[in-house]
Amino acid sequence: MTKEEIVETVSMRDVLGKYGIKVNRNGMCCCPIHQERHPSMKVFADGYKCFACNSAGDIFKFIQEMEHCDFKTAFKLLGGTYKNSTDTARKCLKARIERQKKVKQRAEQNEKDFRRILMGSIDLCLWWIDARKPFTDDWCYAQNTIQWLWHIYDTKYLQGEEVNEIDVLRKCKQIKQRFVTV
């Protein structure tokens, strides 16, 4: 693989994972270069920056720092080759990279759609609560449902935990059917 192909297929988080380094959801981790206990290294998609020891760079630089080696060795450790690859191997690699990009884009779009549907259901419940008389059956249902929806939002987007999206989407569909068809 060439340097560009490695950069396309290997992320900084992948490299850190190979060394057993965990990155928190803020993109911070403990810097393994100067052996610390508190997170001071910011991890980006294409590199890192430690605010304590001022070390910064890309995946190649990180491997060089960890293995105490030169660029050539780091390049080989990441799967790089200096020989010309066959056209078939290059085409297969490019196709794999394109598939990975499409899967990532699809996941990002699904995440945007889920958030839009969740927020739409919250807005619908708020509208229903404002538009109806208090303590009717539908008003009470909307009050209870909006508490559950805010709990789901808090769990997924503020705490970063997984939620059963299929159940949430099913519930959002029921909310829409109940309040829009009335």
N, C-alpha and C positions, 0 to 999 in steps of 0.2 A: 504494500500500500504506500501511497505517497503521503506527504505531510498533510496536504489538503484533505485527502480521504480519511486520514486518522482524525483530524479536527472535526470532520463531518460526523463520524461514527462514535467517537469517544468523548464523553462530557467530563467536566471537572469532577462532578459527583461520582461518576463511574470510577475514576482514578482514586478518589478518596475512599470509596467503598472497598477497593482492592486492598487498601491498607487498614481497613477496619475503622475508619474515621467516620463518625456519625455527624451529620449536618442537621441542625435544628431547622424549624420551619421558617425562621428569619434569615436563613442562609449563612448562619454563623457556626463556627466550630472551634475547638481548641487547636492551636497551631502545633503541628508535630515537629516543626523545624526547630523551635526553641523550647519544646517540652513545657507546656503550661497546664494549668488546671481550669482556667476560665476562658470561654470563647472570645477570641480576639481576631480570628481570621474570617473574613467575609468571602463567601464562595459565590462566584458568578458562573454563568453557563460556559464561558470560555476561559476562565482563569480564577485567580484568587488574589487577595491582598490581606496581609497581616498588619494590623494597626499597632502591634506591640514591637515586633522586630523589623518592620518595614519591608518584609519579603513580599514580592509580588511577581506574577508571571502567568504563563499558560500551563497546560498540562505537561509540556516538555520540560519547562523550568522546574515544575514541582517534582517530577521524577528525578531530575538532576540533583535537586536539593536532598531528596530522600535517599537516593542510592549513591550519592557522592560520585557522580559519573559525568561524562561529557554528553553533548547533544546526540552524538551518533549512537551511543549506548541507550540513551533514553528513547530515541527514535525506534531502535530495534525492540526494546522492551514493550513498546506500544504496538508492535506488529508491523513496523515499517520495513520496507525492503528497498534496496538500492538497484536491484535488477529490474529490467523492463518486464512487466507482467504481460501475459498474453491478452489479446483483445477480448477474448471470451471472459476471462477472469475480471477484467475491468468492467465489462458490460454487466456482469452479474453483480458486482459490487455497487455499481451505480444504480442498478434496479433495486437492490436491497436498501440503499440509502433513500431512494425515492419512496419506497414502501413505508419506511420508518417515518419519513416526513408526513406522508398522508395519514398514517395512524395517529401521529401526534396532533395534526390539524383537526382530525375527526374528534379526538378526545377533547381538545380545546373547545370545539364548536358544541359538543354535547354538554360540556360544563357551562358554557354561556346560555344554552337553551334551558338547562335545569334551573339556573339562577333566575332567568327571566320568568319562567313558569311559577317558581316559588314566590317571587316578588309580586307577580300578577295576582296570585291567590291571596297574598297578604293585603294587597290594595283592594281586592274585591270584598274581603271580610271587613276591612275598615269602612268601605263605602256602605256596606249593608248595615253595620252598626250605627253609622251616622244617619242613615236614611229611614230607619225603622223605629218603632216604639220600643222602649226598653222592656225587658223581661218577657217578651213573646218567645215562642219556641225557636224561631229562626234567629232571633237576636241572641239568645243564650247559646245556640249552636255556634254562631259566628264568634262570640266571645271565647268559647272554649277552643274553637278551631284556631283562632288567631294566636292564642297562647302556645298551642302545639307548633304552629308554623314558625313562630319566633324562636322556639326551642330548637327546631330543626336548623334554622338559619344560624343561630348561635353555635350549635354543635359543629356544623360543617365549616362555616366561614371564620368564626372567631376562635374556636378551640382546635380546629384542624382535624377533627375526627371524622371517621367514615359514617355515613348514614345509608340506609337502604333506600336508594333513589327510586326504585320501582314502586315501593309502597307509598313513598311521598308523592310521586307522580299520579298514582292511582287515587290518592286522597285529594289531590288538587283537581283532578278531573271530576270527582264527586262534588267538590265545592262549587265548581263552575256549573255543573248540571243543576245543583240545588238552587243557586242564587240567580243564575242567568235565565233559567226557564220559568221562574215564578212571575 
